[in-house]
Amino acid sequence: MTTLLSRRGLLACGCGLGAACLAATSLPSRAFAASPSTKKTTLTADEALETLKQGNRAYQTDSPVRAVQGRERRIEIALGQTPFVVLVSCSDSRVSPEILFGRGLGELFIVRNAGNCVDTAALGSIEYAVSQLGVPLVLVMGHSRCGAVEAAIDVVKNNTVYPGSIGRMIEPIVPAVLSQREKPGDFVENCVRANVDRVVARLRGASEPSLIDPLKAGKLRVVGAAYSLDTGTVDFFNEA
């Protein structure tokens, strides 16, 4: 009797499970029903830059921002993204690109590391965004009192040696520091901007077709910027 009941129970469970699976497969799935999106942003480089400037002006004045986010936006972009800018910025926790530009999900393709440098991984990420996603603008953004820049200054001034990979990480910043030793003004801030300028120059002078072709065609711009931790202002420069 026990065996019979167990078999009957198992059969009932199996039927129930089969019905549940059939019902589940018949339910519509908004997130996975469509094919991957091939859409790209319709913004030009100039329009993308102006969008960032407007967003930062709103951030400075604490104006209400309607950033696209939440469940509906998540579902909308689940199968494809249409960012309008590659933002090369520092990993500093005080520098949050979506917040200071008032943007939401799927709008900024962010490449972040300490000192906003461009190594192989970062360059590959930039090339991918430009060539595959159709991004028209690359913004390289440093910020005030950058710890990575200050560490590079410490190396130049005091021959400080940092352990592990930290030293190798800040090596690309050292030339920017050396270039500013005799310049007037705030030394750290000068070095921050010089570091941005070096990265901008590198990207503009890239030999990779995925960057040089859209640059020559006027479909891509590479611009520099510096973010003030004190005022919340992003100062755009080297916009040529």
N, C-alpha and C positions, 0 to 999 in steps of 0.2 A: 504493500500500500504506500509506503514511504517513497519507494522508487517511482511508482506511478505518479504520485503527486509531484515529485521533483521534475519528472519529464514534462508533465502538463504545464507546470510553472515555467519551465525553460521555454517551451513552445510559445506560451503566452508572451513572455518577454521578447522572444525573437520576433513575433508578429508585430508587437508594439514598436520595437526598434526599427523594423523595416518600414512601418508606416511613418515613423518620425523622420527617417532618412528621406523617404519619398516626398514628404511635405517640405522638408528643408530645401531639397533641390528644386522644388517648384516655386520657392519664394524669390522675388526679384532682389538682386543685389546691386545697389546704386554704385557702390565703390568699384565693383569688378565686372560689371556687365559690359561696359564700353571698351573699345580698343584704346591702347595707349595714345595719348594726345600728341600731335605733332605741331601744335600751335607755337608761335614765337611772339615775343612782344612786338607791338606795332610802334613803340616809341623810338624816335631817333635818339642819337647820342645827346644832342642839345636838349631835347625834351626830357630825357632821363635825368640829366644834370639839373635842370630846373625843378623837376619833381623832388629831388633830394634837397635842394635849397629851400623850397617851400616847406617841406616837412621839418627841416631843422628850425626854420623861423617859427613854426607853430610850437615846436618843442621848447624853444627858449621862452615863450610867453605863456606856457602851460595851457595853450589852446586845446579844446577838445579834438581828439584824433580818432577818426573812424578807420582804424587799421583792419584789414580783411583777415579775419581769423575765426575760430570756432568750428563747429561740426560741419556746417554747410560748406565753408571754404576748404576744410580738410578733405571732404569728399570730392569737391570740385577739382582739386589738384592732385588727387591720389594717383592718377595715371599719367600725369605729365606736369611739368613746371614751365613757367614763362617769366623768369626773372628779367629785370631790365638793367641790372648793374652787377658787375663783379666788384665786391668791396674787399680790398686787401687791407686788413686792419690788425691792430695789436690784440693780444689775448687778454689784456688787462680787464679785470672784472668790472671796472668803472666805465668801460667803453662798450655799450650795448647798441650795435648798429640799428636794429629794428626800432628801438625806443627813441634814439636821438634823431632818427629820420622819420619817425611816425609811420613805419611800414609794417605790413603783416606777412602772413604765410605765403611763401612762394614768390616773393618779390625781389629779395636780395640774395645773390649767390655769394656767400661769405667765405673768404679765405683768411683765417686768423692764426697768428703765431706771435710770440713775444718779439716785439721790434718791427712788426709788419714787413718782414723780409720776404724775398721770393727765392725759394730753393727749387729743386726739381719737382717735388710734389706740388708745391704752390703753382709753379709755372704750368705744369700739366693740368691742374684744376682750372686755371685761367683760360688756357687754350681750349679745354673742353667746353667751358661756358660760352666762349665766343663762337667756336666753330660748330658745335652741336646744338646749342640752345639759342643761338642768335643774339647774344647779349651785345648791345651797342656801346657800352660804357664800362671802363675800368677805373675805379676810384681807389687810389692808394692813400690811406689816411693814418697819420701819426697822431700823437696826442701829447699834451703838456706833461712834464715830469715823468716821462716814460722810463720805467725801471731798466729796460734792456739798453736804452741809449745811455742812461747814467752808468750802467755797468761797463759799457764800451769806453766811456769817458774815464772811468776808474782804471781801466787797462792802459789807456794812453798816458794818463797823468801819473799813475802810481805803480805801473807795471804789475798790477794785480792779476793773479792767476785764479780762474774759477774752475771748480772741479767738474769732472764728468763731461757731459755734453753742453753744459752752459757756455763754456769758453768757445766751443766751435759754433754755437748758435749765434753769439754776438760778433764773431769775426767779420761778417759782411758789413757791420755798422761802423767798424773802426775807421775805414777810409773817409766816411762822412765826418767823423769827429776830427780827424787830422786836417780836413779841408777848412775847418772853422776856427782853428787855434788863434789866428790873428784877427778875426772879425769882431767888430763892435757889437754890443747888445748882449742879451742873455745867452750864455754859452750853451746851456742845455737845450733851450728852445731853438737856437740856430742849428744845433746838431740834429734835432728832431726833424726839422724841415729839410736839412741837407740829406738826411737819410731817405726821406720821401722822394726828394728830387732824384736821387741815384736810382731808386727803384723805378720811378717813372721813365727815366732815360733808358734804363735797361729794357723795359717793355716796349717803348717806342722804337728802339733799335733792334728788336728781336729779329732773328733771321728765319724763324718758323713761318711758313706760308699761312698758317691758321691765324696769325696775328698781323703779319706785314701786309698781306693782301687787303684785308678790310681797312687797315690804317691808310694805305695808299688810295683806296677807293673812297675814303671819307665816310665809311660806314662804322668806324670805331674810333673812339677817343679815349685817351689815357690822361687822367687828371690827378693832381695832388691836392691834399687837404690836411689840415691839422685841427684837432678837436681840443677845446679848452675845458679842462675838468672844472674850472671855477665858474665859467659863465654858461657853459652848455653850447657855445657857439662853434660851428664848424667853419673854419676859414678856408675857402677854396683858392688855390693858387696853381701856377704852372698849368694853365688851362689851354695852352696853345695846341 
